[in-house]
Amino acid sequence: MAQIVVMEDDAGTRLLITSVLKKDGHEVLAAEDGVAGLVLVRGQHPEVVISDVQMPGMNGFDMLAEMRRDPATAAI
């Protein structure tokens, strides 16, 4: 199954998404904001990223722009 990074600032929603994906057999890494999520993406190179848009610090759009700027993560 896929390795997935989930970025969600609401702990309950993050737990729910993570639990459902793990139940389906995926390896899931979770982050509470875009900055922490980007660290996970750069370190783990997952197949899929699921991100909230409105997060403190770095929002989902800024995080995606950073991923696209980096050739190592641009295709995720």
PDB file of N, CA, C and O in Angstrom:
ATOM      1  N   MET A   1       0.830  -1.187   0.000  1.00  0.00           N
ATOM      2  CA  MET A   1       0.000   0.000   0.000  1.00  0.00           C
ATOM      3  C   MET A   1       0.876   1.254   0.000  1.00  0.00           C
ATOM      4  O   MET A   1       2.101   1.180   0.095  1.00  0.00           O
ATOM      5  N   ALA A   2       0.228   2.376  -0.107  1.00  0.00           N
ATOM      6  CA  ALA A   2       0.938   3.651  -0.247  1.00  0.00           C
ATOM      7  C   ALA A   2       1.376   4.227   1.092  1.00  0.00           C
ATOM      8  O   ALA A   2       0.758   3.990   2.130  1.00  0.00           O
ATOM      9  N   GLN A   3       2.461   4.989   1.031  1.00  0.00           N
ATOM     10  CA  GLN A   3       2.846   5.813   2.168  1.00  0.00           C
ATOM     11  C   GLN A   3       2.203   7.182   1.945  1.00  0.00           C
ATOM     12  O   GLN A   3       2.343   7.771   0.874  1.00  0.00           O
ATOM     13  N   ILE A   4       1.502   7.681   2.954  1.00  0.00           N
ATOM     14  CA  ILE A   4       0.732   8.911   2.839  1.00  0.00           C
ATOM     15  C   ILE A   4       1.102   9.862   3.968  1.00  0.00           C
ATOM     16  O   ILE A   4       1.211   9.449   5.123  1.00  0.00           O
ATOM     17  N   VAL A   5       1.295  11.138   3.633  1.00  0.00           N
ATOM     18  CA  VAL A   5       1.477  12.180   4.641  1.00  0.00           C
ATOM     19  C   VAL A   5       0.179  12.966   4.722  1.00  0.00           C
ATOM     20  O   VAL A   5      -0.321  13.470   3.717  1.00  0.00           O
ATOM     21  N   VAL A   6      -0.363  13.065   5.939  1.00  0.00           N
ATOM     22  CA  VAL A   6      -1.589  13.817   6.200  1.00  0.00           C
ATOM     23  C   VAL A   6      -1.214  15.073   6.974  1.00  0.00           C
ATOM     24  O   VAL A   6      -0.544  15.000   8.004  1.00  0.00           O
ATOM     25  N   MET A   7      -1.650  16.230   6.472  1.00  0.00           N
ATOM     26  CA  MET A   7      -1.411  17.509   7.153  1.00  0.00           C
ATOM     27  C   MET A   7      -2.761  18.115   7.512  1.00  0.00           C
ATOM     28  O   MET A   7      -3.551  18.476   6.639  1.00  0.00           O
ATOM     29  N   GLU A   8      -3.007  18.219   8.804  1.00  0.00           N
ATOM     30  CA  GLU A   8      -4.302  18.730   9.292  1.00  0.00           C
ATOM     31  C   GLU A   8      -4.080  19.313  10.678  1.00  0.00           C
ATOM     32  O   GLU A   8      -3.532  18.645  11.555  1.00  0.00           O
ATOM     33  N   ASP A   9      -4.505  20.564  10.879  1.00  0.00           N
ATOM     34  CA  ASP A   9      -4.286  21.200  12.177  1.00  0.00           C
ATOM     35  C   ASP A   9      -5.304  20.798  13.231  1.00  0.00           C
ATOM     36  O   ASP A   9      -5.029  20.945  14.422  1.00  0.00           O
ATOM     37  N   ASP A  10      -6.458  20.300  12.842  1.00  0.00           N
ATOM     38  CA  ASP A  10      -7.459  19.841  13.802  1.00  0.00           C
ATOM     39  C   ASP A  10      -7.133  18.400  14.203  1.00  0.00           C
ATOM     40  O   ASP A  10      -7.166  17.498  13.366  1.00  0.00           O
ATOM     41  N   ALA A  11      -6.821  18.190  15.475  1.00  0.00           N
ATOM     42  CA  ALA A  11      -6.362  16.881  15.945  1.00  0.00           C
ATOM     43  C   ALA A  11      -7.395  15.779  15.709  1.00  0.00           C
ATOM     44  O   ALA A  11      -7.031  14.666  15.330  1.00  0.00           O
ATOM     45  N   GLY A  12      -8.668  16.073  15.928  1.00  0.00           N
ATOM     46  CA  GLY A  12      -9.709  15.069  15.730  1.00  0.00           C
ATOM     47  C   GLY A  12      -9.833  14.633  14.280  1.00  0.00           C
ATOM     48  O   GLY A  12      -9.959  13.445  13.986  1.00  0.00           O
ATOM     49  N   THR A  13      -9.798  15.592  13.390  1.00  0.00           N
ATOM     50  CA  THR A  13      -9.883  15.290  11.958  1.00  0.00           C
ATOM     51  C   THR A  13      -8.641  14.532  11.502  1.00  0.00           C
ATOM     52  O   THR A  13      -8.736  13.578  10.731  1.00  0.00           O
ATOM     53  N   ARG A  14      -7.478  14.963  11.983  1.00  0.00           N
ATOM     54  CA  ARG A  14      -6.226  14.290  11.640  1.00  0.00           C
ATOM     55  C   ARG A  14      -6.257  12.837  12.098  1.00  0.00           C
ATOM     56  O   ARG A  14      -5.843  11.944  11.360  1.00  0.00           O
ATOM     57  N   LEU A  15      -6.738  12.600  13.295  1.00  0.00           N
ATOM     58  CA  LEU A  15      -6.829  11.240  13.821  1.00  0.00           C
ATOM     59  C   LEU A  15      -7.799  10.401  13.003  1.00  0.00           C
ATOM     60  O   LEU A  15      -7.510   9.244  12.700  1.00  0.00           O
ATOM     61  N   LEU A  16      -8.933  10.962  12.647  1.00  0.00           N
ATOM     62  CA  LEU A  16      -9.927  10.236  11.857  1.00  0.00           C
ATOM     63  C   LEU A  16      -9.369   9.837  10.497  1.00  0.00           C
ATOM     64  O   LEU A  16      -9.471   8.677  10.100  1.00  0.00           O
ATOM     65  N   ILE A  17      -8.781  10.791   9.784  1.00  0.00           N
ATOM     66  CA  ILE A  17      -8.223  10.495   8.458  1.00  0.00           C
ATOM     67  C   ILE A  17      -7.116   9.447   8.567  1.00  0.00           C
ATOM     68  O   ILE A  17      -7.068   8.494   7.789  1.00  0.00           O
ATOM     69  N   THR A  18      -6.234   9.636   9.539  1.00  0.00           N
ATOM     70  CA  THR A  18      -5.131   8.700   9.741  1.00  0.00           C
ATOM     71  C   THR A  18      -5.638   7.298  10.049  1.00  0.00           C
ATOM     72  O   THR A  18      -5.128   6.321   9.501  1.00  0.00           O
ATOM     73  N   SER A  19      -6.623   7.192  10.908  1.00  0.00           N
ATOM     74  CA  SER A  19      -7.173   5.889  11.297  1.00  0.00           C
ATOM     75  C   SER A  19      -7.799   5.160  10.115  1.00  0.00           C
ATOM     76  O   SER A  19      -7.578   3.963   9.931  1.00  0.00           O
ATOM     77  N   VAL A  20      -8.575   5.877   9.320  1.00  0.00           N
ATOM     78  CA  VAL A  20      -9.229   5.265   8.161  1.00  0.00           C
ATOM     79  C   VAL A  20      -8.187   4.770   7.159  1.00  0.00           C
ATOM     80  O   VAL A  20      -8.301   3.660   6.638  1.00  0.00           O
ATOM     81  N   LEU A  21      -7.181   5.587   6.894  1.00  0.00           N
ATOM     82  CA  LEU A  21      -6.154   5.185   5.934  1.00  0.00           C
ATOM     83  C   LEU A  21      -5.329   4.004   6.438  1.00  0.00           C
ATOM     84  O   LEU A  21      -4.995   3.106   5.665  1.00  0.00           O
ATOM     85  N   LYS A  22      -5.000   3.999   7.724  1.00  0.00           N
ATOM     86  CA  LYS A  22      -4.256   2.872   8.294  1.00  0.00           C
ATOM     87  C   LYS A  22      -5.087   1.598   8.248  1.00  0.00           C
ATOM     88  O   LYS A  22      -4.557   0.519   7.981  1.00  0.00           O
ATOM     89  N   LYS A  23      -6.381   1.715   8.507  1.00  0.00           N
ATOM     90  CA  LYS A  23      -7.269   0.553   8.463  1.00  0.00           C
ATOM     91  C   LYS A  23      -7.287  -0.065   7.065  1.00  0.00           C
ATOM     92  O   LYS A  23      -7.447  -1.277   6.915  1.00  0.00           O
ATOM     93  N   ASP A  24      -7.122   0.777   6.046  1.00  0.00           N
ATOM     94  CA  ASP A  24      -7.068   0.296   4.670  1.00  0.00           C
ATOM     95  C   ASP A  24      -5.687  -0.223   4.281  1.00  0.00           C
ATOM     96  O   ASP A  24      -5.480  -0.630   3.137  1.00  0.00           O
ATOM     97  N   GLY A  25      -4.733  -0.213   5.225  1.00  0.00           N
ATOM     98  CA  GLY A  25      -3.430  -0.802   4.991  1.00  0.00           C
ATOM     99  C   GLY A  25      -2.329   0.151   4.583  1.00  0.00           C
ATOM    100  O   GLY A  25      -1.225  -0.290   4.262  1.00  0.00           O
ATOM    101  N   HIS A  26      -2.596   1.439   4.586  1.00  0.00           N
ATOM    102  CA  HIS A  26      -1.582   2.411   4.193  1.00  0.00           C
ATOM    103  C   HIS A  26      -0.667   2.757   5.369  1.00  0.00           C
ATOM    104  O   HIS A  26      -1.062   2.654   6.531  1.00  0.00           O
ATOM    105  N   GLU A  27       0.550   3.163   5.049  1.00  0.00           N
ATOM    106  CA  GLU A  27       1.458   3.701   6.054  1.00  0.00           C
ATOM    107  C   GLU A  27       1.197   5.200   6.085  1.00  0.00           C
ATOM    108  O   GLU A  27       1.311   5.873   5.060  1.00  0.00           O
ATOM    109  N   VAL A  28       0.847   5.727   7.255  1.00  0.00           N
ATOM    110  CA  VAL A  28       0.440   7.125   7.352  1.00  0.00           C
ATOM    111  C   VAL A  28       1.342   7.877   8.326  1.00  0.00           C
ATOM    112  O   VAL A  28       1.587   7.433   9.448  1.00  0.00           O
ATOM    113  N   LEU A  29       1.827   9.024   7.867  1.00  0.00           N
ATOM    114  CA  LEU A  29       2.579   9.944   8.706  1.00  0.00           C
ATOM    115  C   LEU A  29       1.734  11.201   8.818  1.00  0.00           C
ATOM    116  O   LEU A  29       1.176  11.661   7.822  1.00  0.00           O
ATOM    117  N   ALA A  30       1.632  11.761  10.013  1.00  0.00           N
ATOM    118  CA  ALA A  30       0.744  12.903  10.220  1.00  0.00           C
ATOM    119  C   ALA A  30       1.508  14.108  10.750  1.00  0.00           C
ATOM    120  O   ALA A  30       2.465  13.984  11.516  1.00  0.00           O
ATOM    121  N   ALA A  31       1.048  15.284  10.312  1.00  0.00           N
ATOM    122  CA  ALA A  31       1.641  16.545  10.761  1.00  0.00           C
ATOM    123  C   ALA A  31       0.523  17.524  11.081  1.00  0.00           C
ATOM    124  O   ALA A  31      -0.551  17.475  10.483  1.00  0.00           O
ATOM    125  N   GLU A  32       0.790  18.423  12.040  1.00  0.00           N
ATOM    126  CA  GLU A  32      -0.240  19.366  12.479  1.00  0.00           C
ATOM    127  C   GLU A  32      -0.239  20.674  11.702  1.00  0.00           C
ATOM    128  O   GLU A  32      -1.121  21.510  11.898  1.00  0.00           O
ATOM    129  N   ASP A  33       0.743  20.863  10.821  1.00  0.00           N
ATOM    130  CA  ASP A  33       0.760  22.066   9.988  1.00  0.00           C
ATOM    131  C   ASP A  33       1.634  21.834   8.760  1.00  0.00           C
ATOM    132  O   ASP A  33       2.271  20.790   8.623  1.00  0.00           O
ATOM    133  N   GLY A  34       1.652  22.820   7.875  1.00  0.00           N
ATOM    134  CA  GLY A  34       2.396  22.690   6.631  1.00  0.00           C
ATOM    135  C   GLY A  34       3.893  22.606   6.803  1.00  0.00           C
ATOM    136  O   GLY A  34       4.568  21.915   6.041  1.00  0.00           O
ATOM    137  N   VAL A  35       4.422  23.300   7.795  1.00  0.00           N
ATOM    138  CA  VAL A  35       5.869  23.279   8.025  1.00  0.00           C
ATOM    139  C   VAL A  35       6.309  21.867   8.433  1.00  0.00           C
ATOM    140  O   VAL A  35       7.250  21.318   7.859  1.00  0.00           O
ATOM    141  N   ALA A  36       5.634  21.288   9.416  1.00  0.00           N
ATOM    142  CA  ALA A  36       5.971  19.930   9.866  1.00  0.00           C
ATOM    143  C   ALA A  36       5.703  18.916   8.760  1.00  0.00           C
ATOM    144  O   ALA A  36       6.457  17.957   8.593  1.00  0.00           O
ATOM    145  N   GLY A  37       4.633  19.130   8.010  1.00  0.00           N
ATOM    146  CA  GLY A  37       4.309  18.221   6.914  1.00  0.00           C
ATOM    147  C   GLY A  37       5.360  18.249   5.824  1.00  0.00           C
ATOM    148  O   GLY A  37       5.725  17.207   5.280  1.00  0.00           O
ATOM    149  N   LEU A  38       5.848  19.435   5.504  1.00  0.00           N
ATOM    150  CA  LEU A  38       6.878  19.566   4.478  1.00  0.00           C
ATOM    151  C   LEU A  38       8.162  18.854   4.900  1.00  0.00           C
ATOM    152  O   LEU A  38       8.851  18.269   4.065  1.00  0.00           O
ATOM    153  N   VAL A  39       8.480  18.902   6.179  1.00  0.00           N
ATOM    154  CA  VAL A  39       9.646  18.171   6.695  1.00  0.00           C
ATOM    155  C   VAL A  39       9.455  16.671   6.462  1.00  0.00           C
ATOM    156  O   VAL A  39      10.382  15.984   6.034  1.00  0.00           O
ATOM    157  N   LEU A  40       8.255  16.168   6.744  1.00  0.00           N
ATOM    158  CA  LEU A  40       7.973  14.746   6.510  1.00  0.00           C
ATOM    159  C   LEU A  40       8.068  14.399   5.030  1.00  0.00           C
ATOM    160  O   LEU A  40       8.655  13.381   4.665  1.00  0.00           O
ATOM    161  N   VAL A  41       7.497  15.235   4.186  1.00  0.00           N
ATOM    162  CA  VAL A  41       7.517  14.976   2.744  1.00  0.00           C
ATOM    163  C   VAL A  41       8.949  14.935   2.224  1.00  0.00           C
ATOM    164  O   VAL A  41       9.308  14.043   1.455  1.00  0.00           O
ATOM    165  N   ARG A  42       9.756  15.887   2.636  1.00  0.00           N
ATOM    166  CA  ARG A  42      11.147  15.936   2.168  1.00  0.00           C
ATOM    167  C   ARG A  42      11.973  14.766   2.694  1.00  0.00           C
ATOM    168  O   ARG A  42      12.885  14.290   2.017  1.00  0.00           O
ATOM    169  N   GLY A  43      11.654  14.306   3.893  1.00  0.00           N
ATOM    170  CA  GLY A  43      12.413  13.198   4.481  1.00  0.00           C
ATOM    171  C   GLY A  43      11.948  11.823   4.048  1.00  0.00           C
ATOM    172  O   GLY A  43      12.756  10.897   3.981  1.00  0.00           O
ATOM    173  N   GLN A  44      10.665  11.664   3.751  1.00  0.00           N
ATOM    174  CA  GLN A  44      10.104  10.352   3.477  1.00  0.00           C
ATOM    175  C   GLN A  44       9.724  10.110   2.016  1.00  0.00           C
ATOM    176  O   GLN A  44       9.651   8.955   1.595  1.00  0.00           O
ATOM    177  N   HIS A  45       9.482  11.154   1.237  1.00  0.00           N
ATOM    178  CA  HIS A  45       9.059  11.051  -0.164  1.00  0.00           C
ATOM    179  C   HIS A  45       7.874  10.097  -0.322  1.00  0.00           C
ATOM    180  O   HIS A  45       7.995   9.065  -0.982  1.00  0.00           O
ATOM    181  N   PRO A  46       6.733  10.435   0.281  1.00  0.00           N
ATOM    182  CA  PRO A  46       5.555   9.569   0.209  1.00  0.00           C
ATOM    183  C   PRO A  46       4.962   9.542  -1.197  1.00  0.00           C
ATOM    184  O   PRO A  46       5.304  10.366  -2.046  1.00  0.00           O
ATOM    185  N   GLU A  47       4.079   8.592  -1.426  1.00  0.00           N
ATOM    186  CA  GLU A  47       3.382   8.527  -2.711  1.00  0.00           C
ATOM    187  C   GLU A  47       2.251   9.552  -2.788  1.00  0.00           C
ATOM    188  O   GLU A  47       1.925  10.047  -3.867  1.00  0.00           O
ATOM    189  N   VAL A  48       1.650   9.869  -1.624  1.00  0.00           N
ATOM    190  CA  VAL A  48       0.477  10.740  -1.587  1.00  0.00           C
ATOM    191  C   VAL A  48       0.605  11.729  -0.429  1.00  0.00           C
ATOM    192  O   VAL A  48       1.132  11.403   0.635  1.00  0.00           O
ATOM    193  N   VAL A  49       0.104  12.957  -0.666  1.00  0.00           N
ATOM    194  CA  VAL A  49      -0.005  13.968   0.385  1.00  0.00           C
ATOM    195  C   VAL A  49      -1.457  14.421   0.444  1.00  0.00           C
ATOM    196  O   VAL A  49      -2.051  14.778  -0.573  1.00  0.00           O
ATOM    197  N   ILE A  50      -2.017  14.403   1.643  1.00  0.00           N
ATOM    198  CA  ILE A  50      -3.359  14.932   1.877  1.00  0.00           C
ATOM    199  C   ILE A  50      -3.189  16.114   2.820  1.00  0.00           C
ATOM    200  O   ILE A  50      -2.675  15.969   3.929  1.00  0.00           O
ATOM    201  N   SER A  51      -3.628  17.288   2.366  1.00  0.00           N
ATOM    202  CA  SER A  51      -3.377  18.486   3.156  1.00  0.00           C
ATOM    203  C   SER A  51      -4.622  19.339   3.312  1.00  0.00           C
ATOM    204  O   SER A  51      -5.401  19.520   2.377  1.00  0.00           O
ATOM    205  N   ASP A  52      -4.784  19.856   4.518  1.00  0.00           N
ATOM    206  CA  ASP A  52      -5.762  20.889   4.788  1.00  0.00           C
ATOM    207  C   ASP A  52      -5.269  22.154   4.085  1.00  0.00           C
ATOM    208  O   ASP A  52      -4.079  22.284   3.800  1.00  0.00           O
ATOM    209  N   VAL A  53      -6.168  23.069   3.811  1.00  0.00           N
ATOM    210  CA  VAL A  53      -5.775  24.329   3.193  1.00  0.00           C
ATOM    211  C   VAL A  53      -5.468  25.371   4.260  1.00  0.00           C
ATOM    212  O   VAL A  53      -4.425  26.024   4.208  1.00  0.00           O
ATOM    213  N   GLN A  54      -6.353  25.530   5.213  1.00  0.00           N
ATOM    214  CA  GLN A  54      -6.184  26.557   6.244  1.00  0.00           C
ATOM    215  C   GLN A  54      -5.519  25.972   7.475  1.00  0.00           C
ATOM    216  O   GLN A  54      -6.154  25.303   8.291  1.00  0.00           O
ATOM    217  N   MET A  55      -4.212  26.240   7.593  1.00  0.00           N
ATOM    218  CA  MET A  55      -3.438  25.776   8.739  1.00  0.00           C
ATOM    219  C   MET A  55      -2.582  26.932   9.224  1.00  0.00           C
ATOM    220  O   MET A  55      -2.248  27.827   8.447  1.00  0.00           O
ATOM    221  N   PRO A  56      -2.222  26.921  10.506  1.00  0.00           N
ATOM    222  CA  PRO A  56      -1.342  27.979  11.020  1.00  0.00           C
ATOM    223  C   PRO A  56       0.074  27.820  10.469  1.00  0.00           C
ATOM    224  O   PRO A  56       0.477  26.727  10.072  1.00  0.00           O
ATOM    225  N   GLY A  57       0.801  28.896  10.452  1.00  0.00           N
ATOM    226  CA  GLY A  57       2.187  28.853   9.975  1.00  0.00           C
ATOM    227  C   GLY A  57       2.240  28.853   8.460  1.00  0.00           C
ATOM    228  O   GLY A  57       2.286  29.913   7.836  1.00  0.00           O
ATOM    229  N   MET A  58       2.234  27.689   7.876  1.00  0.00           N
ATOM    230  CA  MET A  58       2.264  27.535   6.425  1.00  0.00           C
ATOM    231  C   MET A  58       0.979  26.848   5.996  1.00  0.00           C
ATOM    232  O   MET A  58       0.714  25.714   6.397  1.00  0.00           O
ATOM    233  N   ASN A  59       0.182  27.525   5.184  1.00  0.00           N
ATOM    234  CA  ASN A  59      -1.078  26.915   4.751  1.00  0.00           C
ATOM    235  C   ASN A  59      -0.819  25.889   3.649  1.00  0.00           C
ATOM    236  O   ASN A  59       0.307  25.737   3.175  1.00  0.00           O
ATOM    237  N   GLY A  60      -1.866  25.199   3.256  1.00  0.00           N
ATOM    238  CA  GLY A  60      -1.739  24.136   2.270  1.00  0.00           C
ATOM    239  C   GLY A  60      -1.248  24.608   0.910  1.00  0.00           C
ATOM    240  O   GLY A  60      -0.483  23.904   0.253  1.00  0.00           O
ATOM    241  N   PHE A  61      -1.676  25.786   0.480  1.00  0.00           N
ATOM    242  CA  PHE A  61      -1.232  26.309  -0.811  1.00  0.00           C
ATOM    243  C   PHE A  61       0.256  26.650  -0.794  1.00  0.00           C
ATOM    244  O   PHE A  61       0.969  26.358  -1.754  1.00  0.00           O
ATOM    245  N   ASP A  62       0.729  27.267   0.293  1.00  0.00           N
ATOM    246  CA  ASP A  62       2.155  27.590   0.416  1.00  0.00           C
ATOM    247  C   ASP A  62       2.997  26.323   0.489  1.00  0.00           C
ATOM    248  O   ASP A  62       4.074  26.248  -0.102  1.00  0.00           O
ATOM    249  N   MET A  63       2.499  25.328   1.219  1.00  0.00           N
ATOM    250  CA  MET A  63       3.213  24.066   1.332  1.00  0.00           C
ATOM    251  C   MET A  63       3.326  23.411  -0.043  1.00  0.00           C
ATOM    252  O   MET A  63       4.394  22.915  -0.403  1.00  0.00           O
ATOM    253  N   LEU A  64       2.242  23.402  -0.812  1.00  0.00           N
ATOM    254  CA  LEU A  64       2.261  22.815  -2.147  1.00  0.00           C
ATOM    255  C   LEU A  64       3.232  23.562  -3.060  1.00  0.00           C
ATOM    256  O   LEU A  64       3.955  22.942  -3.841  1.00  0.00           O
ATOM    257  N   ALA A  65       3.250  24.883  -2.963  1.00  0.00           N
ATOM    258  CA  ALA A  65       4.190  25.668  -3.773  1.00  0.00           C
ATOM    259  C   ALA A  65       5.633  25.294  -3.444  1.00  0.00           C
ATOM    260  O   ALA A  65       6.471  25.196  -4.341  1.00  0.00           O
ATOM    261  N   GLU A  66       5.923  25.084  -2.166  1.00  0.00           N
ATOM    262  CA  GLU A  66       7.271  24.659  -1.758  1.00  0.00           C
ATOM    263  C   GLU A  66       7.599  23.274  -2.305  1.00  0.00           C
ATOM    264  O   GLU A  66       8.719  23.033  -2.755  1.00  0.00           O
ATOM    265  N   MET A  67       6.630  22.368  -2.269  1.00  0.00           N
ATOM    266  CA  MET A  67       6.846  21.031  -2.835  1.00  0.00           C
ATOM    267  C   MET A  67       7.147  21.121  -4.322  1.00  0.00           C
ATOM    268  O   MET A  67       8.031  20.419  -4.813  1.00  0.00           O
ATOM    269  N   ARG A  68       6.437  21.960  -5.041  1.00  0.00           N
ATOM    270  CA  ARG A  68       6.607  22.095  -6.496  1.00  0.00           C
ATOM    271  C   ARG A  68       7.948  22.735  -6.860  1.00  0.00           C
ATOM    272  O   ARG A  68       8.487  22.461  -7.932  1.00  0.00           O
ATOM    273  N   ARG A  69       8.490  23.575  -5.992  1.00  0.00           N
ATOM    274  CA  ARG A  69       9.779  24.213  -6.243  1.00  0.00           C
ATOM    275  C   ARG A  69      10.955  23.242  -6.100  1.00  0.00           C
ATOM    276  O   ARG A  69      12.012  23.448  -6.698  1.00  0.00           O
ATOM    277  N   ASP A  70      10.769  22.204  -5.321  1.00  0.00           N
ATOM    278  CA  ASP A  70      11.837  21.244  -5.046  1.00  0.00           C
ATOM    279  C   ASP A  70      11.727  20.070  -6.022  1.00  0.00           C
ATOM    280  O   ASP A  70      10.740  19.337  -5.987  1.00  0.00           O
ATOM    281  N   PRO A  71      12.727  19.879  -6.896  1.00  0.00           N
ATOM    282  CA  PRO A  71      12.647  18.788  -7.865  1.00  0.00           C
ATOM    283  C   PRO A  71      12.459  17.404  -7.225  1.00  0.00           C
ATOM    284  O   PRO A  71      11.896  16.505  -7.849  1.00  0.00           O
ATOM    285  N   ALA A  72      12.921  17.238  -6.001  1.00  0.00           N
ATOM    286  CA  ALA A  72      12.801  15.942  -5.323  1.00  0.00           C
ATOM    287  C   ALA A  72      11.374  15.636  -4.907  1.00  0.00           C
ATOM    288  O   ALA A  72      11.021  14.469  -4.734  1.00  0.00           O
ATOM    289  N   THR A  73      10.538  16.671  -4.740  1.00  0.00           N
ATOM    290  CA  THR A  73       9.157  16.452  -4.290  1.00  0.00           C
ATOM    291  C   THR A  73       8.118  16.967  -5.282  1.00  0.00           C
ATOM    292  O   THR A  73       6.919  16.840  -5.034  1.00  0.00           O
ATOM    293  N   ALA A  74       8.548  17.534  -6.380  1.00  0.00           N
ATOM    294  CA  ALA A  74       7.621  18.166  -7.324  1.00  0.00           C
ATOM    295  C   ALA A  74       6.620  17.195  -7.929  1.00  0.00           C
ATOM    296  O   ALA A  74       5.510  17.604  -8.268  1.00  0.00           O
ATOM    297  N   ALA A  75       6.967  15.944  -8.074  1.00  0.00           N
ATOM    298  CA  ALA A  75       6.064  14.981  -8.720  1.00  0.00           C
ATOM    299  C   ALA A  75       5.109  14.284  -7.755  1.00  0.00           C
ATOM    300  O   ALA A  75       4.270  13.492  -8.184  1.00  0.00           O
ATOM    301  N   ILE A  76       5.221  14.564  -6.475  1.00  0.00           N
ATOM    302  CA  ILE A  76       4.332  13.918  -5.499  1.00  0.00           C
ATOM    303  C   ILE A  76       2.944  14.535  -5.610  1.00  0.00           C
ATOM    304  O   ILE A  76       2.033  14.141  -4.881  1.00  0.00           O
TER     305      ILE A  76
END
